[in-house]
Structure formats: C-alpha cells, structure tokens
Amino acid sequence: MEQNERGVWGSRLGFILAAAGSAIGLGNIWRYPYVVGENGGAAFVLVYVTCVLVIGLPVLIAELSLGRRTTLNPVGAFRSLSNSKAWPWVGYLGVATGVGILSFYLVIAGWTLGYIVRTLIPTTEDFTQFVANPVEELGYFLGFLCLTVIVVLGGVEKGIERWSKFLMPALFVLLLSLISYNLTLEGSSAGVEFYLKPDFSKIHGSTILAALGQAFFSLSLGMGTMITYGSYISKRENIPVSATAVVLSDTLIALLAGLMIFPALFSVGMEPSQGPALVFNVLPRVFELMPGGAFIGLAFFVLLAIAALTSTVSLLEVPVAFLVDERKWSRKKAVSIIAAATFVVGIPSALSQGSSELLTTMQVAGQTGFLSLMSHLFSNLSLPIGGFFVCIFVGWVWGTKNAVEEIKLGTGETAQRIFWGWELLVKYVCPLTILIVFLNIFGVFG
Ligand code: PHE
C-alpha cells in the first residue's frame, strides 16, 4: 500500500483489469442480448454504441477523477468537494442502487452456478422448470452471494485484482470460438441480419432510454462504482488511457456476445424479444448440437460465473466502502450487514421466474415480472439519473478545471486538446442528452 490505509491497486494493469472486470459481466452477455432483442436489433446497437462513446466514456473519466481526488466512497466524495448538504444524496442514491442491482444480479449469477451443477450432474429438468423451483433459485442466489462476500472480505488488491487477471482473456477466446461455430448453423444468417442490418423505424424514445441505461449498466456507471474504484488508484495512473481501455474492452465483449447469440437464436427458431431468460434458453440448445458441447458449455458457464463475480464484487464494494469510510464500521461488519440486506431485497426477484405467479406475471412500467422491473428501474432510471448528477457536479460544482488538474497528474500536459473535448462533453453534451431522453420519456415533447 502506498497512498493510505484504504489500499491501492497493486499495478497499473491490475487496476485496468479490475475496472474492466467490474464492467464486463452479465451486463454484456446476459443483459445486452435480451435488451437488443427487445428493442429490435441492429438500429438499437448503433444507438447503444453512440451512448457508450459520447456519454459513457466521459462519465467514466469524471467518476474516476472524482474518486482519485477524494480517495473516498461516493457519499464522502461529494461531501468533501462541496459545502452543500444536498450533494451527498447522489452518493446515497448510488449506495442504494448498489444493493438494488446486486439483489437481482445475484439471482442471474446464481443461474450460471446452476448450469455448472446441471452439466456436471445431468437432470431432465429444463430451464423453465429450473428457474421456477424456489429452493434452487434461493439456494444458488445465496451461494453466489457467499462467493462475493468471500472475495470482498479479502480487500482490494488480493481480493479483487487477483481474480481479474487471467480469466477475462479466456472468456474472449471462448466467445470467438462460439461465434465461429454458431455462424455455421443452418438459418443463422437471419440472426446476422437482425443484429447487423439496422431498421431505423424501430427507434423510439424508449429505445434510446434503454440504450442509455444499458450503456451505464454495462460500464458500471452512475452509482459510484467507478468513484470507489478510482479512490484506489495511484496518482501516476493515466485516467483517460485506462478509461478508454475499459470502454473498448467492455463494448467489444458485448458486441461479440450479440454475434454469438442472435445467429444461434434464429437457427433454433426462438423469439428475440423473450426477455431475461434469452441467453439461458438459447445457449444450452447450441451446446446440445455441438460436438463436445457439454464440455464447452461447462467452460462457458464457469467463465461467465467468474465474469459475474468480478462485477458483483464491485457492486458490493460501494455500500461497503461507504460504511467503512463514513460510519467507521469494520469491513467485516459492513460486508455481513449489506449482504444480509441484499438477500432480503433479492427474494422477490428470485421468486419471479415461475415460483410465484404474482411476481412472475405482474405488469408495471411496461415490464413483466419483478426481476425485469428491478432491472428496468435501477438500470434505466437510477443509473442515468446518477450519471446526470455526476456530470453536473464535475462540470459545474467541483469544476472541470479542477478535475483536469487531477487527471493531468497522470497524463502530463500533452493531452490538452483532449481535455477541451472532455470538458465540453461533461458540462453540456452529456447532461443535456440525458435530460432530453428523460423529458421525452415523460412526454414533454408531445
Ligand atoms: N457492469 C456490470 C456488468 O455489466 C454490472 C454493474 C453495474 C457493476 C453497475 C457495477 C455497477 O455486468
């Protein structure tokens, strides 16, 4: 540890991999394909990539610089740079969002564990029966929560960094091989067309909100994860370069995941708009068709579980860092209490895939089922709202001049013009775009 008692990433690459590990997870491989499927395919993908580059990247740089300057959790970061009592509430929103996202994310992460067990000990139960079994759902959810707790208790460097180093490249290679196999399946070209040939009549206000929400979710933005991770980086770190590496790798994995899923989906004749179960319905069918598919399926779900773990760890880290810094709790106490709360909040999500009729079929805010509702509320609303306030805070309260000074500690003066572009985005383009997307959803433009 070099800066203070809170811990610092062990190396530059270690930080990039940990931040990429937070970003790359179920958001890329589970959420992205089903959101693309629900929003009509290729045109949505273009809107998504635009949101990532124009909004995601600048917000990521803003969050990292805020974290590194203050070396604090999100609540403390906002408090220490402003005199107003209102700003820490953006941090509290982030802490609550961390628990909210974790509560349903762990249910899906539990499915990956379930699949691993089912490959090792084959059953006749299909996916629909599996997710409708309350004992299995709650058991795997709890199992994944325990794994997350073990890693987070290990602390920043040993706990989180060590895991991210080798496994992300392995996931990448496996994705490439699955894509090349799936593209040879009969009828797969319809999937390629759905995924890559844009039909712009499918873009509406809600499509843009979904793309924005997915960009925030996938890059772990808008709830202070990257403020917290930024608080553990050293002053020598080149923030813009690291942020760009994280954004590119995250987006590449998502784009590849789509290319893996849609050709296979059309080939086995399923619906693209079937919601959260999509990947779990399609992939096992592909593994059945493939020679050696059981082994490849096992490898795939093991890597997916690990990718999910490096994300659940970063979600849990936000409320934990808050309680440790602000309330002076021990790490152990903070982790146990947040984990217990997360489990309670997650129970309805775990029971919303067939176990409970009410939770499975409820229709709220255009979403069917409790888990979809949570995913919509926290990703599409809470995260962009958090991101909006990060922009206002860094752009206008702390000030981009101060932020640039902080960022320059690791880049030197060379990048002057880039900073100018970034200031423009953070002060005007990002907050205005988010605002317009929201006003549009609430019908302000008719
Ligand atoms: N980005 C993670 C994923 O794509 C999820 C996440 C969201 C993690 C928000 C932290 C904060 O799986």
Boltz pocket constraint, residues with backbone or C-beta under 6 A from the ligand:
constraints:
  - pocket:
      binder: B
      contacts: [[A, 22], [A, 23], [A, 24], [A, 25], [A, 26], [A, 27], [A, 28], [A, 101], [A, 216], [A, 217], [A, 218], [A, 219], [A, 220], [A, 221], [A, 223], [A, 225], [A, 307], [A, 311], [A, 312], [A, 314], [A, 315]]
      max_distance: 6.0
